[in-house]
């Protein structure tokens, strides 16, 4: 089975590349063995901040009206990538 790939699509004009890179770093640290990678994808659409796993959207900033908390993001990715994995303190 192929390992999942997370894609973070962000608006570079909004200055969200650093946030995207931070989220990518956190996900790669937590899921070093479960993920095949995290792709950062600059968007041409202003205000875009989308996170997907294997092209399945798991978080949309516009729909939610906010950015995800890192704990929440890890739970969303875990639920798809490796549902049996414990996230320790991030599960509480």
LOGU-743438 format. One record per residue (C-alpha): residue number from 1; x, y, z; residue in three letters. Coordinates in nm, 3 decimals, padded with zeros to 5 digits. Each point is the difference from the previous one (the first is absolute). Example, Ala and Ser with C-alpha at 12.3 -4.5 7.8 and 13.67 -1.06 7.14 Angstrom:
BEGIN
atom num 1; u 01.230; v -00.450; w 00.780; residu ALA $
atom num 2; u 00.137; v 00.344; w -00.066; residu SER $
//
This chain:
BEGIN
atom num 1; u 00.000; v 00.000; w 00.000; residu UNK $
atom num 2; u 00.128; v 00.346; w -00.087; residu UNK $
atom num 3; u 00.057; v 00.244; w 00.281; residu UNK $
atom num 4; u -00.221; v 00.311; w -00.005; residu UNK $
atom num 5; u 00.123; v 00.338; w -00.121; residu UNK $
atom num 6; u -00.120; v 00.317; w 00.169; residu UNK $
atom num 7; u -00.036; v 00.313; w -00.214; residu UNK $
atom num 8; u -00.014; v 00.346; w 00.153; residu UNK $
atom num 9; u -00.121; v 00.255; w -00.255; residu UNK $
atom num 10; u 00.052; v 00.355; w 00.117; residu UNK $
atom num 11; u -00.020; v 00.360; w -00.119; residu UNK $
atom num 12; u 00.355; v 00.138; w -00.032; residu UNK $
atom num 13; u -00.134; v 00.357; w -00.036; residu UNK $
atom num 14; u -00.158; v -00.037; w 00.346; residu UNK $
atom num 15; u 00.339; v -00.091; w 00.149; residu UNK $
atom num 16; u -00.106; v -00.352; w 00.099; residu UNK $
atom num 17; u 00.305; v -00.191; w -00.125; residu UNK $
atom num 18; u 00.165; v 00.004; w 00.344; residu UNK $
atom num 19; u -00.315; v -00.137; w 00.166; residu UNK $
atom num 20; u -00.021; v -00.269; w -00.270; residu UNK $
atom num 21; u 00.364; v -00.097; w 00.054; residu UNK $
atom num 22; u -00.056; v -00.018; w 00.378; residu UNK $
atom num 23; u -00.303; v -00.227; w -00.047; residu UNK $
atom num 24; u 00.202; v -00.217; w -00.240; residu UNK $
atom num 25; u 00.285; v -00.027; w 00.252; residu UNK $
atom num 26; u -00.239; v -00.100; w 00.279; residu UNK $
atom num 27; u -00.170; v -00.264; w -00.217; residu UNK $
atom num 28; u 00.329; v -00.145; w -00.126; residu UNK $
atom num 29; u 00.132; v -00.018; w 00.357; residu UNK $
atom num 30; u -00.313; v -00.169; w 00.136; residu UNK $
atom num 31; u -00.061; v -00.231; w -00.298; residu UNK $
atom num 32; u 00.359; v -00.065; w -00.113; residu UNK $
atom num 33; u -00.077; v -00.366; w -00.078; residu UNK $
atom num 34; u -00.365; v 00.031; w -00.106; residu UNK $
atom num 35; u 00.017; v 00.272; w -00.267; residu UNK $
atom num 36; u 00.164; v -00.005; w -00.341; residu UNK $
atom num 37; u 00.046; v 00.376; w 00.021; residu UNK $
atom num 38; u -00.155; v 00.343; w 00.039; residu UNK $
atom num 39; u -00.031; v 00.221; w -00.307; residu UNK $
atom num 40; u -00.016; v 00.379; w 00.029; residu UNK $
atom num 41; u -00.199; v 00.140; w -00.292; residu UNK $
atom num 42; u -00.024; v 00.376; w -00.062; residu UNK $
atom num 43; u -00.349; v 00.095; w -00.116; residu UNK $
atom num 44; u -00.088; v 00.262; w -00.257; residu UNK $
atom num 45; u -00.333; v 00.056; w 00.178; residu UNK $
atom num 46; u 00.021; v 00.267; w 00.267; residu UNK $
atom num 47; u -00.080; v -00.111; w 00.355; residu UNK $
atom num 48; u 00.043; v -00.371; w -00.069; residu UNK $
atom num 49; u 00.108; v -00.230; w 00.282; residu UNK $
atom num 50; u -00.098; v -00.361; w -00.070; residu UNK $
atom num 51; u 00.133; v -00.320; w 00.152; residu UNK $
atom num 52; u -00.063; v -00.334; w -00.164; residu UNK $
atom num 53; u 00.113; v -00.360; w 00.037; residu UNK $
atom num 54; u 00.031; v -00.184; w -00.333; residu UNK $
atom num 55; u -00.209; v 00.275; w -00.162; residu UNK $
atom num 56; u -00.283; v -00.039; w 00.256; residu UNK $
atom num 57; u -00.062; v 00.339; w 00.160; residu UNK $
atom num 58; u 00.021; v -00.013; w 00.382; residu UNK $
atom num 59; u 00.017; v 00.372; w 00.083; residu UNK $
atom num 60; u -00.103; v 00.320; w -00.180; residu UNK $
atom num 61; u 00.076; v 00.331; w 00.170; residu UNK $
atom num 62; u -00.283; v 00.177; w -00.186; residu UNK $
atom num 63; u -00.262; v -00.258; w 00.107; residu UNK $
atom num 64; u 00.123; v -00.012; w 00.361; residu UNK $
atom num 65; u 00.067; v 00.374; w 00.026; residu UNK $
atom num 66; u 00.336; v -00.068; w 00.169; residu UNK $
atom num 67; u 00.322; v -00.197; w -00.020; residu UNK $
atom num 68; u 00.019; v -00.345; w 00.160; residu UNK $
atom num 69; u 00.162; v -00.046; w 00.338; residu UNK $
atom num 70; u 00.307; v -00.224; w -00.038; residu UNK $
atom num 71; u -00.155; v -00.258; w 00.236; residu UNK $
atom num 72; u -00.319; v -00.004; w -00.211; residu UNK $
atom num 73; u 00.199; v -00.031; w -00.323; residu UNK $
atom num 74; u 00.196; v -00.297; w 00.134; residu UNK $
atom num 75; u -00.325; v -00.171; w 00.100; residu UNK $
atom num 76; u -00.153; v 00.058; w -00.345; residu UNK $
atom num 77; u 00.308; v -00.142; w -00.175; residu UNK $
atom num 78; u 00.031; v -00.290; w 00.243; residu UNK $
atom num 79; u -00.366; v -00.098; w -00.052; residu UNK $
atom num 80; u 00.075; v -00.057; w -00.369; residu UNK $
atom num 81; u 00.368; v -00.097; w -00.009; residu UNK $
atom num 82; u 00.025; v -00.229; w 00.304; residu UNK $
atom num 83; u -00.322; v -00.021; w 00.209; residu UNK $
atom num 84; u 00.160; v -00.231; w 00.258; residu UNK $
atom num 85; u 00.289; v 00.236; w 00.085; residu UNK $
atom num 86; u -00.006; v 00.168; w 00.340; residu UNK $
atom num 87; u 00.086; v 00.368; w -00.001; residu UNK $
atom num 88; u 00.075; v 00.005; w 00.371; residu UNK $
atom num 89; u -00.071; v 00.346; w 00.147; residu UNK $
atom num 90; u -00.158; v 00.115; w -00.331; residu UNK $
atom num 91; u -00.282; v -00.252; w 00.051; residu UNK $
atom num 92; u -00.117; v 00.161; w 00.321; residu UNK $
//
